[in-house]
Every structure is written in structure tokens, then in C-alpha cells.
Amino acid sequence: MNIQIYEMFMRDGLQSLDKIYSLENKKFFIDCLISCNIKNIEFGSTTSPKLLPQMKESYELWEYLYQKNLNNNFIMLITNNNNLKKSIDYNISSFSLLCSVSDTFGMKNLLKNSLESFDYVLEQISYIYNNCLNKNIKIRVYLSCSFGTIDEYFNDSYMDKLQIYLLRLLEEIKNNGHSDMNFDIVLCDTYGVIKDTILIKVLELTNSIENLNKYISLHLHTNNDFNDLIDIALYYNINKFDSSILNIGGCPFSGKENFNNINTINLIKYLESKNYKTNIDIDLLEKMEGEISKILYKNEYYTFIYCTRHDDGFIIKSNEKYDLSKDIKCSESESCSLIIKGILSYNGYYINTIQSVETDFDYYFGGFKFKYFMQNLRDINGNYLDINDENILFRKLFD
């Protein structure tokens, strides 16, 4: 079974970052992705720049892509009907449309309850097919909060509502002759609350509805522990997955500290280990990720703090070298003094030691904090650091 990867870095990834990158940066980013044979790329969003300034110049980026005349699937996330009309006028023919299974999320972020947001999407689908001159139309319907939220648990009534929306979408598919090549139903774990048991329930539901699973795509937010979820999805013959290079992304309006998107490189490697094909050049993608991260993470500094009294260590991330004389408190007790043991800088590709590290951080708690923040770092030769072997990891960094 071939797997379709939908790369979310350009939209879901960049919108989660504080920094706003230039149009020229974005052109470079997307050219890197295209060179790796990534066919499905969500490149931008029509969200107001006042809300998401990271997504400004999405139409200018589209014009750049349109002139290339490539056979890729470049997708624009649509937020309202005015922007939908504008996107059609720009000859965009691949759209992501957004609704919510959660009433709370819908009212807060879409200004509509769940049912209103769903009906709105059906109206948008009709408008697209009636007005888009380019008939090579592709549509993705995001069902936000498909697996519940932090306040609305995935119970029987929640699943019943999800089932109603799935059946109505399948009716839309049958009535208008959509194929699984041009129509996706994206089940989104917006809040990062998914569990194996919930995913099994949802996919048991979709599997019980004839011909539905081939339209299903998964957009998951995890803490880099996704193998079991992917195994469950593959068992139910799901072959479409959203992911992002550099393990970034997440809904900025969820009101929750986001788990990230699944890392594209890690996902592809895992799929290939199970003999699934994506047709993406994984070796080149690793190199291109390194080139992109050079721009994304210039001169970020990490200061390691260690309390000798409590064997308590942690990490501070800042844009400048940390002030060694600054008074900070131990996380165990405010009465403790802390000893700063080392400062590292990271430019997105390799690590430099600014001040020597005097303690064995693979023994103290700070080592584990270090591993959490440094999951996707490379050494000076461009090789990924092996975070599963603490001794090798720290030897590479501090020798």
C-alpha cells in the first residue's frame, strides 16, 4: 500500500512559530520540499494577518508556485467565503475547509457552533464546484476535534455527532462523484488528546461505513510517540497522513500548549521500516530539513541550570546568552541557590559549547530535559544526534 504524506510545515508548522519569515524565505522552504518529491503541500492560509501574521503573503507564494506549472497538489486553507472567492479568482483549485465537531472550539475559533460550521463547509464545497473554472479540484475537509477536546470528552454522544458528519460527507461524495484522489476527510486531533482506544473506536466507526476509509486522512498532534497510532491506522487501511518536518505545528488557538505534528522524516522512516512506500526522497529531505532549520533557528541559546542541593536540573531557552549573574530560583525550593553549569548555542544545524559544562547532565534531571528539547538536533557533520544513547549524545556535544 502506498502512503500519501501531506506536508504541513508551510502552514501548520510556520503558523506555530513566533517569528515571521519573509516571502523569499518561504519560497526557499517550499522549493526544498518540492525537490524531495513531496507532492501534497499545504502552503498557506487565508486567515487574517492580524490573527496569524505568519501566513501573510500566502497569495504571493501561490503566484510563485503557479508560475512553476508543477504537478504538485498545493493546498490553501480557507477560512471564509470571501477568501474562498478570492482564492478561486487566483486560480487555486485545491482547498482545505475547516469545521469542528466541538461546539466550544467552533464558537471560539470559527464563530459557529459545530453544526453551523459543518453546514458552512458543505456550502463552500458547492460554491467551489459551481465557480471554479479549473476542474482539477481537490478538497480536504478538516473535522477539528474529531477525538474530543480537553473539556469535551470523547463519549458516545460525541461519537454519534461525528458519525452524523461522516455520513453526510459520504452522501456529498456519492451525490457529486468525488473520488478518494480528490476528496479527503481529515480527522484532526486538535488538542493532542488522542489515545489508542479512542482512535480504534473512531476507525471502527469509519470502517463500518462502506467505502469511507479510503477518504480518511489523519492529522495528529503527538509528543513524538506515534508508532502505535500509525500501526492502528494501517490496520484499518488508512493511507493518508498529515505531518511536518522539524516536528513543529499545532493549533495556535486551541488554548492549550500544543503537542506537535508528527515529524515527517520520522514518519517516513517508520513506514519504510514496515515496507510502505511514500515515494519521497528521504535522504534529500534530511538534507533539506537541515538547510531550512539553518534559517529557522539561528543563534538560539540554551542555558543549563543545576541545583547541587536537590540534584534538580532544568533548561532555559533564550534568544541571547543567559545572564550568568541573574538571580533565579531552584524549581524545588525558592530558598536554594542555583549553579549554572553550561551554555550551548544552536543555529539550527549544529551545536557549539559557549561555556563548558561542568556536571554530568546525562545523570541529573537536566539531561532528560535536554533530551526533550533537542530531539531533532544534528552534530556538526549533519548527522542526527542519537538521543537514545545518553553517553554518545553528551560525548558528541561536549568533547
Secondary structure, 3 states (H helix, E strand, C coil): CECEEEECHHHHHHHHCCCCCCHHHHHHHHHHHHHCCCCEEEEEECCCCCCCHHHCCHHHHHHHHHHHCCCCEEEEEECCHHHHHHHHHCCCCEEEEEEECCHHHHHHHCCCCHHHHHHHHHHHHHHHHHHCCCCCCEEEEEEECCCCCCCCCCCHHHHHHHHHHHHHHHHHHHHHCCCCCCEEEEEECCCCCCCHHHHHHHHHHHHHCCCCHHHEEEECEECCCCHHHHHHHHHCCCCEEEEEHHHCCCCCCCCCCCCEECEHHHHHHHHHHCCCECCCCHHHHHHHHHHHHHHHCCCEEEEEEEECCCCEEEEEEECCCCCCCCCCCCCCCCCCCCEEEEEEEECCCCEEEEECCCCCCCCCHHHHHHHHHCCCCECCCCCECCCCCHHHHHHHHHC
